[in-house]
């Protein structure tokens, strides 16, 4: 009787230890999954910000003449895809600029905000 009881206690102890081990491993795995998901989301946002910055430099800063409607639409969609209110507000300030000085300041701030977003 004592041997069976001792055997059951040992088995029970191993089962409890196994469950604790599996619970800890599950928690660690879940944390790693959340971190990987966050990194992937940041990478996607960075790619969108870099795409917009490249498009902005190519079509606005280095472009000759007025920016076409199609290019403005691409730029507008690209800035919206970034999904950052600060960058979008600065884009609106840039598009609503009246003087050359306002355009210059708005463009500089827009690029600064984009670089800050990528370096987060």
Protein Blocks (a to p, Z undefined) as FASTA:
>chain_A
ZZmmmmmmmmmmmmmmmmmmmmmmmmmmmmmmmmmmmmmmmmmmmmmmmmmmmmmmmmmm
mpgcjddfklmmmmmmmmmmnopaklmmmmmmmmmpfbfmlmmmmmmmmmmmmmmmmmZZ
